[in-house]
């Protein structure tokens, strides 16, 4: 499932033609990201990192936002649409569109399924995602140690370990906050949408979990299932506001401070593991393991095994490519 990460520079350049197989895989990646966003405690950004498309999506989103902004402002001022076309041309449309389709389909179809699984088997499902996220820590950690995919790994400094630890502790505190109970009014839904999309692009922070903390998770899932267009429209406005702010900031950080940004993202992912502890009481507080015990443990091992298998397959693929390319050159 994982492909070699496309750097921000490559994401802004013309992309090679996508074969039907690659397009299909991108739809599956999008479905995985969308499904993750329906599960409290699981970050769509984490899944994007797992599947190797995080930086590509983030950079493309930044160019898309810039293109729309230039189309509106330059068009109104009579400056033409040249800059807007330039920005939009840097979007990796061949990757973004299939992933977007997969995300939308998953959000509309999996919300009800995941709602049922979490209600019927909460410990097992949290165990599964705990294993997935725990093993996935290797992805941002590995990327942070290399400036390029094949460049030598540079170990973290003591300062970077400390920075990651601070980020982990901060996120651990956030995801341990008790759930609230806000009324789903428009002036609540707009900022909630902005927070949710910010969590979408930050691996380790779950938009669904933030909604759960605000007491808006169940109303939002219900709105998706019932196609409540009024509710969803207000929420979408918040999503757009969040995208314009947090995406551009993260795009700049990954382009200019990539290593330290990935160090912090690794810490954020680690801190989010607190929310995925399988055994929790009715208020979401972590408790000592109780029955069922075996199923959550097996699910965690299965989730970790899936990620490890993907990472091993990617490593072998890159090794074979590195061995072949010098001969071809």
DRENTIRO-217628 format. One record per residue (C-alpha): residue in one letter; chain; x, y, z. Coordinates in Angstrom, 3 decimals, padded with zeros to 6 digits. Layout:
BEGIN
residuo / cadena / xx / yy / zz
A / A / X / Y / Z
...
% end
This chain:
BEGIN
residuo / cadena / xx / yy / zz
X / A / 000.000 / 000.000 / 000.000
X / A / 002.842 / 002.367 / 000.826
X / A / 004.722 / 004.122 / -001.961
X / A / 007.934 / 006.151 / -001.725
X / A / 007.106 / 009.547 / -000.281
X / A / 006.827 / 012.339 / -002.869
X / A / 008.691 / 015.361 / -001.625
X / A / 007.011 / 018.794 / -001.575
X / A / 009.121 / 019.880 / -004.541
X / A / 008.145 / 016.820 / -006.560
X / A / 004.511 / 017.233 / -005.553
X / A / 004.502 / 020.684 / -007.134
X / A / 006.088 / 019.486 / -010.380
X / A / 004.310 / 017.825 / -013.313
X / A / 003.338 / 014.309 / -012.284
X / A / 003.805 / 011.200 / -014.454
X / A / 000.702 / 009.543 / -015.848
X / A / -001.097 / 007.465 / -013.242
X / A / -001.961 / 003.927 / -014.268
X / A / -005.417 / 002.505 / -013.400
X / A / -003.780 / 000.347 / -010.722
X / A / -002.135 / 003.355 / -009.045
X / A / -005.386 / 005.324 / -009.234
X / A / -007.217 / 002.425 / -007.609
X / A / -004.627 / 002.236 / -004.836
X / A / -004.990 / 005.975 / -004.239
X / A / -008.763 / 005.531 / -003.880
X / A / -008.086 / 002.832 / -001.269
X / A / -005.647 / 005.155 / 000.526
X / A / -008.316 / 007.854 / 000.593
X / A / -010.853 / 005.368 / 001.936
X / A / -008.436 / 004.423 / 004.722
X / A / -007.912 / 008.086 / 005.622
X / A / -011.650 / 008.809 / 005.557
X / A / -012.437 / 005.738 / 007.656
X / A / -009.823 / 006.782 / 010.217
X / A / -011.528 / 010.143 / 010.611
X / A / -014.742 / 008.417 / 011.738
X / A / -012.940 / 006.734 / 014.644
X / A / -012.285 / 008.759 / 017.832
X / A / -008.583 / 008.637 / 018.650
X / A / -007.382 / 007.739 / 015.138
X / A / -005.909 / 010.450 / 012.927
X / A / -006.407 / 010.616 / 009.184
X / A / -003.039 / 012.369 / 009.047
X / A / -001.474 / 009.328 / 010.676
X / A / -002.919 / 007.078 / 007.964
X / A / -001.668 / 009.504 / 005.295
X / A / 001.811 / 009.197 / 006.792
X / A / 001.452 / 005.405 / 006.944
X / A / 000.537 / 005.199 / 003.268
X / A / 003.269 / 007.584 / 002.103
X / A / 001.126 / 010.461 / 000.781
X / A / 001.155 / 012.924 / 003.695
X / A / 003.581 / 015.516 / 002.335
X / A / 002.126 / 015.241 / -001.165
X / A / -001.408 / 015.900 / 000.097
X / A / -000.344 / 018.714 / 002.378
X / A / 001.719 / 020.487 / -000.282
X / A / -000.995 / 020.051 / -002.907
X / A / -003.592 / 021.421 / -000.490
X / A / -001.388 / 024.469 / 000.062
X / A / -001.114 / 025.109 / -003.691
X / A / -004.870 / 024.567 / -004.127
X / A / -005.670 / 027.112 / -001.426
X / A / -003.190 / 029.603 / -002.944
X / A / -004.703 / 029.057 / -006.395
X / A / -008.235 / 029.716 / -005.184
X / A / -007.087 / 032.794 / -003.276
X / A / -005.311 / 034.244 / -006.339
X / A / -008.295 / 033.424 / -008.576
X / A / -010.581 / 035.442 / -006.283
X / A / -008.311 / 038.370 / -005.388
X / A / -006.469 / 038.781 / -008.704
X / A / -009.691 / 038.299 / -010.654
X / A / -011.452 / 041.040 / -008.712
X / A / -008.477 / 043.379 / -009.146
X / A / -008.192 / 042.713 / -012.878
X / A / -004.724 / 041.165 / -012.632
X / A / -005.646 / 038.042 / -014.565
X / A / -005.497 / 034.413 / -013.536
X / A / -001.882 / 033.593 / -014.429
X / A / -000.715 / 033.090 / -010.848
X / A / -003.832 / 031.111 / -009.985
X / A / -003.189 / 028.766 / -012.922
X / A / 000.445 / 028.384 / -011.847
X / A / -000.542 / 027.410 / -008.303
X / A / -003.291 / 025.051 / -009.448
X / A / -000.873 / 023.443 / -011.894
X / A / 001.383 / 022.497 / -008.986
X / A / -001.337 / 020.384 / -007.381
X / A / -000.732 / 016.645 / -007.817
X / A / -004.240 / 016.163 / -009.198
X / A / -003.564 / 012.592 / -010.295
X / A / -003.039 / 011.685 / -006.631
X / A / -005.301 / 014.161 / -004.844
X / A / -008.525 / 013.476 / -006.774
X / A / -008.597 / 009.675 / -006.303
X / A / -007.715 / 010.068 / -002.634
X / A / -010.444 / 012.691 / -002.236
X / A / -013.000 / 010.370 / -003.864
X / A / -011.986 / 007.545 / -001.529
X / A / -012.246 / 009.807 / 001.519
X / A / -015.738 / 011.067 / 000.649
X / A / -017.046 / 007.572 / -000.108
X / A / -015.592 / 006.219 / 003.149
X / A / -017.023 / 009.061 / 005.227
X / A / -020.495 / 008.484 / 003.799
X / A / -020.441 / 004.694 / 003.963
X / A / -018.186 / 003.775 / 006.888
X / A / -019.553 / 006.188 / 009.492
X / A / -022.438 / 003.836 / 010.293
X / A / -020.237 / 000.713 / 010.150
X / A / -017.544 / 002.121 / 012.444
X / A / -020.212 / 003.464 / 014.790
X / A / -021.554 / -000.080 / 015.175
X / A / -018.133 / -001.713 / 015.589
X / A / -017.049 / 000.816 / 018.204
X / A / -020.302 / 000.319 / 020.084
X / A / -020.219 / -003.491 / 019.977
X / A / -016.452 / -004.114 / 020.269
X / A / -014.844 / -000.940 / 021.702
X / A / -011.843 / -002.613 / 023.377
X / A / -010.958 / -004.699 / 020.326
X / A / -011.247 / -001.770 / 017.926
X / A / -009.117 / 000.485 / 020.131
X / A / -006.580 / -002.334 / 020.407
X / A / -006.440 / -002.628 / 016.616
X / A / -005.801 / 001.088 / 016.128
X / A / -003.330 / 001.161 / 019.008
X / A / -001.221 / -001.409 / 017.187
X / A / -001.536 / 000.431 / 013.880
X / A / -000.475 / 003.805 / 015.283
X / A / 002.271 / 002.390 / 017.514
X / A / 003.979 / 000.640 / 014.608
X / A / 003.408 / 003.682 / 012.390
X / A / 005.661 / 005.812 / 014.605
X / A / 008.471 / 004.414 / 012.479
X / A / 007.240 / 006.420 / 009.464
X / A / 007.740 / 010.044 / 010.623
X / A / 010.742 / 008.943 / 012.727
X / A / 012.461 / 007.447 / 009.695
X / A / 011.578 / 010.375 / 007.416
X / A / 012.832 / 012.900 / 009.972
X / A / 016.288 / 011.282 / 010.028
X / A / 016.817 / 011.662 / 006.272
X / A / 016.753 / 014.846 / 004.209
X / A / 016.036 / 012.683 / 001.137
X / A / 014.785 / 009.071 / 000.879
X / A / 018.262 / 007.684 / 000.114
X / A / 020.443 / 010.094 / 002.048
X / A / 022.303 / 008.850 / 005.150
X / A / 020.281 / 008.788 / 008.362
X / A / 021.224 / 011.466 / 010.888
X / A / 020.341 / 010.427 / 014.477
X / A / 018.168 / 012.685 / 016.588
X / A / 019.966 / 015.035 / 018.947
X / A / 019.132 / 015.195 / 022.654
X / A / 017.264 / 018.454 / 021.965
X / A / 015.097 / 016.724 / 019.331
X / A / 014.286 / 013.825 / 021.659
X / A / 013.255 / 016.383 / 024.278
X / A / 011.124 / 018.269 / 021.747
X / A / 009.347 / 015.064 / 020.718
X / A / 008.768 / 014.180 / 024.390
X / A / 007.230 / 017.596 / 025.106
X / A / 004.922 / 017.229 / 022.087
X / A / 003.923 / 013.732 / 023.238
X / A / 003.111 / 014.897 / 026.763
X / A / 001.110 / 017.887 / 025.504
X / A / -001.002 / 015.739 / 023.167
X / A / -001.422 / 013.087 / 025.870
X / A / -002.933 / 015.748 / 028.127
X / A / -005.240 / 017.038 / 025.378
X / A / -006.616 / 013.599 / 024.484
X / A / -007.181 / 012.852 / 028.181
X / A / -009.589 / 015.743 / 028.629
X / A / -013.113 / 014.693 / 029.656
X / A / -015.834 / 014.866 / 027.037
X / A / -017.951 / 018.002 / 026.872
X / A / -021.507 / 018.561 / 025.705
X / A / -021.797 / 021.588 / 023.402
X / A / -024.991 / 022.411 / 021.566
X / A / -024.590 / 022.008 / 017.756
X / A / -025.393 / 025.628 / 016.875
X / A / -023.800 / 027.321 / 013.850
X / A / -021.447 / 029.411 / 016.012
X / A / -020.225 / 026.166 / 017.596
X / A / -020.064 / 024.070 / 014.414
X / A / -017.845 / 026.499 / 012.474
X / A / -014.956 / 026.578 / 014.995
X / A / -015.465 / 022.850 / 015.627
X / A / -015.001 / 022.195 / 011.909
X / A / -011.819 / 024.280 / 011.895
X / A / -010.457 / 022.268 / 014.831
X / A / -011.419 / 018.961 / 013.208
X / A / -009.667 / 019.695 / 009.910
X / A / -006.598 / 020.929 / 011.790
X / A / -006.465 / 017.543 / 013.473
X / A / -006.933 / 015.859 / 010.081
X / A / -003.649 / 017.301 / 008.809
X / A / -001.780 / 016.778 / 012.084
X / A / -000.797 / 013.107 / 012.437
X / A / -001.618 / 011.857 / 015.915
X / A / -004.479 / 014.266 / 016.544
X / A / -007.883 / 012.845 / 015.730
X / A / -010.601 / 015.136 / 014.452
X / A / -013.183 / 012.648 / 015.685
X / A / -011.622 / 012.611 / 019.146
X / A / -011.656 / 016.414 / 019.346
X / A / -015.331 / 016.332 / 018.366
X / A / -015.914 / 013.711 / 021.051
X / A / -014.195 / 015.968 / 023.587
X / A / -016.517 / 018.824 / 022.564
X / A / -019.577 / 016.564 / 022.723
X / A / -020.163 / 016.896 / 018.962
X / A / -019.039 / 013.483 / 017.721
X / A / -022.411 / 011.732 / 017.863
X / A / -024.359 / 014.698 / 016.361
X / A / -021.822 / 014.917 / 013.506
X / A / -021.986 / 011.174 / 012.770
X / A / -025.787 / 011.406 / 012.864
X / A / -025.695 / 014.384 / 010.463
X / A / -023.558 / 012.359 / 008.031
X / A / -025.865 / 009.351 / 008.241
X / A / -029.036 / 011.485 / 007.940
X / A / -027.591 / 013.798 / 005.244
X / A / -028.392 / 016.870 / 007.390
X / A / -027.244 / 019.468 / 004.843
X / A / -027.704 / 022.480 / 007.148
X / A / -025.501 / 020.996 / 009.857
X / A / -022.941 / 019.784 / 007.318
X / A / -022.814 / 023.185 / 005.568
X / A / -021.891 / 025.009 / 008.786
X / A / -019.328 / 022.336 / 009.573
X / A / -017.886 / 022.643 / 006.038
X / A / -017.387 / 026.393 / 006.493
X / A / -015.277 / 025.623 / 009.548
X / A / -013.335 / 023.021 / 007.579
X / A / -012.513 / 025.612 / 004.916
X / A / -011.314 / 028.134 / 007.510
X / A / -009.118 / 025.520 / 009.154
X / A / -007.638 / 024.465 / 005.829
X / A / -006.697 / 028.016 / 004.865
X / A / -004.787 / 028.542 / 008.108
X / A / -003.244 / 025.290 / 009.349
X / A / -002.445 / 023.772 / 005.936
X / A / -000.451 / 026.785 / 004.752
X / A / 001.431 / 026.865 / 008.049
X / A / 002.315 / 023.170 / 007.875
X / A / 003.273 / 023.484 / 004.198
X / A / 005.749 / 026.235 / 005.078
X / A / 007.128 / 024.248 / 008.004
X / A / 007.667 / 021.103 / 005.909
X / A / 009.347 / 023.099 / 003.161
X / A / 011.609 / 025.162 / 005.447
X / A / 011.856 / 023.246 / 008.749
X / A / 011.151 / 019.675 / 007.616
X / A / 013.275 / 017.763 / 010.134
X / A / 012.091 / 019.539 / 013.258
X / A / 008.486 / 019.420 / 012.012
X / A / 008.662 / 015.648 / 011.563
X / A / 010.298 / 015.311 / 014.988
X / A / 007.328 / 017.132 / 016.540
X / A / 004.849 / 015.085 / 014.480
X / A / 006.462 / 011.899 / 015.779
X / A / 005.933 / 013.141 / 019.336
X / A / 002.335 / 014.085 / 018.561
X / A / 001.633 / 010.591 / 017.232
X / A / 003.208 / 009.032 / 020.315
X / A / 001.108 / 011.179 / 022.647
X / A / -002.089 / 010.203 / 020.835
X / A / -001.589 / 006.580 / 021.900
X / A / -003.091 / 007.547 / 025.273
X / A / -006.505 / 007.917 / 023.616
X / A / -006.237 / 004.418 / 022.134
X / A / -005.726 / 002.512 / 025.386
X / A / -008.242 / -000.313 / 024.868
X / A / -009.733 / -000.366 / 028.367
X / A / -011.708 / 002.759 / 029.238
X / A / -014.717 / 003.486 / 031.404
X / A / -017.978 / 005.107 / 030.287
X / A / -016.404 / 008.574 / 030.598
X / A / -013.398 / 007.656 / 028.468
X / A / -010.948 / 007.436 / 031.370
X / A / -008.210 / 004.799 / 031.135
X / A / -008.583 / 001.823 / 033.499
X / A / -006.659 / -001.388 / 034.229
X / A / -007.168 / -004.242 / 031.736
X / A / -010.435 / -006.113 / 032.243
X / A / -012.354 / -008.630 / 030.142
X / A / -012.086 / -008.860 / 027.200
X / A / -008.272 / -009.013 / 027.280
X / A / -007.199 / -011.499 / 024.607
X / A / -009.141 / -009.943 / 021.689
X / A / -007.729 / -006.393 / 022.141
X / A / -004.183 / -007.765 / 022.486
X / A / -004.524 / -009.891 / 019.369
X / A / -006.041 / -006.956 / 017.498
X / A / -003.122 / -004.721 / 018.548
X / A / -000.614 / -007.327 / 017.360
X / A / -002.504 / -007.705 / 014.073
X / A / -002.554 / -003.931 / 013.514
X / A / 001.175 / -003.633 / 014.212
X / A / 001.906 / -006.624 / 011.961
X / A / 000.052 / -005.016 / 009.037
X / A / 002.076 / -001.803 / 009.303
X / A / 005.372 / -003.663 / 009.742
X / A / 004.622 / -005.785 / 006.674
X / A / 003.926 / -002.634 / 004.638
X / A / 007.147 / -000.976 / 005.834
X / A / 009.221 / -004.088 / 005.078
X / A / 007.715 / -004.331 / 001.586
X / A / 008.488 / -000.666 / 000.953
X / A / 012.067 / -001.085 / 002.187
X / A / 012.644 / -004.026 / -000.151
X / A / 011.088 / -002.182 / -003.075
X / A / 013.340 / 000.830 / -002.519
X / A / 016.383 / -001.432 / -002.126
X / A / 015.655 / -003.159 / -005.439
X / A / 015.130 / 000.187 / -007.157
X / A / 018.416 / 001.526 / -005.760
X / A / 020.222 / -001.580 / -007.026
X / A / 018.736 / -001.326 / -010.534
X / A / 018.964 / 002.398 / -011.221
X / A / 022.791 / 002.715 / -011.261
X / A / 022.885 / -000.054 / -013.901
X / A / 020.250 / 001.690 / -015.967
X / A / 022.114 / 004.957 / -015.687
% end
